[in-house]
Amino acid sequence: MSTFWATILAGSVGCYALKLAGVSLPASVLGHPRVQRTARLLPVAMLSALVVTDLFEANGRYSADWHTLAGVGVGAVALRFGSSLIVVFLLAIATTAGMRLLA
Amino acid sequence: MSATVSSPPGGTAAMVPSEPPPQRAEIIRAAAGIGVYAGAFGVTFGAVSATAGLSVIQAVTMSAVMFTGASQFALVGILAVGGAPLAGLSAALLLGLRNAFYGVPVTDILGPRGLRRLSTAHFVIDETTAMAVAQSTRRAGRYAFWATGVTLFALWNLGTLCGALIGSGIDTSALGLDAAAPAIFLALLWPQLSRDRAPAVALGAIVVALGLGSIAPAGVPIIATAAVAIAAGLLPARPGQKRGDG
């Protein structure tokens, strides 16, 4: 119990400190075009990594769940046709849940 | 949605034109979508926390104070399988490190000063950053950041509370909620892929993440992909190339 609390509090304070460090960088660093371009490419890299990690590493290495993959695949098709975030979300979970139900 | 353009409030924001109302309506719609997802995702997190042995107050403390989903899931995921608390803590911090990087575009768009930094910092996460950088003006970016941040914070915490109270009684996989995170990360990524160099960075990040996935501890592959973005960002622009910055 107390170990859990120590871990939770250290993690929470640490994560906030990282956020604060990010917004406290000097303006001279931020103004540089290469820094700006890099900064805007960082979410692209990390979101891509999060997608594939969630899809292919969720239950140990390289173990994909076909129901989840199908759900996210349907979500990707919806994105291709310009669907909003909520529609993509609902289609993805509904497809995944539906496929499990049928399986 | 009226086509009337509201007059800009002169002064500090003079360098950016006021965004037309349709853009605000679009932002609100997207923020509401993220909020609904965050609520459902929060329920998932609360339920997973309860299964891992965390109390309701511990789960809610994480959502309110740590407030960065991937780190939270990594931490409870490791505690759930009886992993060392230090391993869970490291994974949470490594995943949280990306928020420090997000601080760069967020500061560029919001320009928080003094005490405002303290409150702004707390809301710097994947969704708020993605929403802010996706807008065409700084003003719309600020609006998107706060609309998303406040909505997400409220529903994420409410969801966590509900999930933790329901506990392990909820079957998250039967509801397809395990598809929620990757689907939403993909939806946030999608509009950003039109940025200059973004498709190459996305591809590089996928290769790095999957390549390191089997050998590096949880969280490290995600952080390692920062190297791909940094390398691509530091390469000099080709002559005549259109810049992808908003």
Interface residues (C-beta under 8 A of the other chain):
Chain A: M1 T3 F4 W5 A6 T7 I8 L9 A10 G11 S12 V13 G14 C15 Y16 L18 K19 L20 A21 G22 V23 S24 L25 A27 L30 P33 R34 V35 Q36 R37 T38 A39 R40 L41 L42 P43 V44 A45 M46 L47 S48 A49 L50 V51 V52 T53 D54 L55 F56 E57 A58 R61 Y62 D65 H67 T68 G71 V72 G75 A76 L79 S84 L85 I86 V87 V88 F89 L91 A92 I93 A94 T95 T96 A97 G98 R100 L101
Chain B: R29 A30 A32 G33 I34 V36 Y37 A40 G53 L54 S55 Q58 T61 M62 V65 M66 F67 T68 A70 S71 L75 L79 P85 L86 G88 L89 A92 L93 G96 L97 R98 N99 A100 F101 Y102 G103 V104 P105 V106 T107 D108 P112 R117 L118 T120 A121 H122 V124 I125 D126 T129 A130 V133 S173 A174 L175 G176 L177 D178 A179 A180 A181 P182 A183 I184 F185 L186 A187 L188 L189 W190 Q192 L193 R195 D196 R197 A198 V201 A202 L203 G204 A205 I206 V208 A209 L210 G213 S214 P221 I222 T225 A226 V228 A229 I230 A232 G233 L234 R243 G244 D245 G246
